[in-house]
Amino acid sequence: MMDERFAFGKNWWHFLGTLDERHIEEAVHGLQALLEAQDLEGRTFLDVGSGSGIHSLAAHRMRAERVFSFDYDLDSVRCTEELRRRAGDPEAWAVVRGSVLDVDFMENLPQFDIVYSWGVLHHTGSMWDAIKIASGRCRKGAMFVIGIYNRKGRISDVMKLIKRTYVRSNLVGRSLIKWSYFLASSAVSLTKGNNIFSEVRNYRDRGMSYWIDLEDWVGGYPFECATPEEVVSFVAPLGFELIRSRVGTSFAAVNEFVFHRIA
């Protein structure tokens, strides 16, 4: 049976080929805004599903006491290792391969001041388990930062079908799906009075690439999603309070949540 999993790491290798100092500075600014902190001095940072590694690098640039990055995808691990190499191989930044669903692996990690997982846990194939396990690496008083795909009714089911079809398709089929999706989403944005270029700028503000994430959107399988209320009602009983959130309106939005561990 074919592996019905999108090759996230190969996609991120393309991003590293275009990565420059501007991207990195924007990633730092984005992380500072999200955490409402100018630096992370004296705080530890766990990057769950590090992908390209740019947010681990941002945490390192913000002078985190220790950064620990891991990803299930081997190419994503290599991407993060490459950014660590470019940063001078700092001893306070570790990069390994691991899965958030591997309970033994996770329980052998220490607890951290910041546990960060943006746009990752909904791609594990077991999102709620992944959220619970990741939250367990937060020490009391820690921040738990996650980005989860927004549930938008039946259209979310259509998104799941598109993603599953994409990973099953050849290069021609994938190209057709990608550009059809781009044109359709652009048309929807225009009907709502939005400009597709504003979305491109929003991704640039996070130090990311809209065009790389476009392929992630159409190919990112496994795929799950949740309403903001579902996320908060699940995480709060684990010993957290919601500090702030940013909720998107589009069917492709990733909702951001910043929780504080109180118990």
Secondary structure as GFF3:
##gff-version 3
##sequence-region A 1 263
A	DSSP	alpha_helix	8	16	.	.	.	ID=ss1
A	DSSP	alpha_helix	21	35	.	.	.	ID=ss2
A	DSSP	beta_strand	44	48	.	.	.	ID=ss3
A	DSSP	alpha_helix	54	61	.	.	.	ID=ss4
A	DSSP	beta_strand	66	71	.	.	.	ID=ss5
A	DSSP	alpha_helix	74	86	.	.	.	ID=ss6
A	DSSP	beta_strand	93	97	.	.	.	ID=ss7
A	DSSP	alpha_helix	103	107	.	.	.	ID=ss8
A	DSSP	beta_strand	112	118	.	.	.	ID=ss9
A	DSSP	three_ten_helix	121	123	.	.	.	ID=ss10
A	DSSP	alpha_helix	127	135	.	.	.	ID=ss11
A	DSSP	beta_strand	138	149	.	.	.	ID=ss12
A	DSSP	alpha_helix	154	168	.	.	.	ID=ss13
A	DSSP	alpha_helix	171	191	.	.	.	ID=ss14
A	DSSP	alpha_helix	196	205	.	.	.	ID=ss15
A	DSSP	alpha_helix	210	219	.	.	.	ID=ss16
A	DSSP	alpha_helix	228	235	.	.	.	ID=ss17
A	DSSP	three_ten_helix	236	238	.	.	.	ID=ss18
A	DSSP	beta_strand	240	246	.	.	.	ID=ss19
A	DSSP	beta_strand	254	261	.	.	.	ID=ss20
###
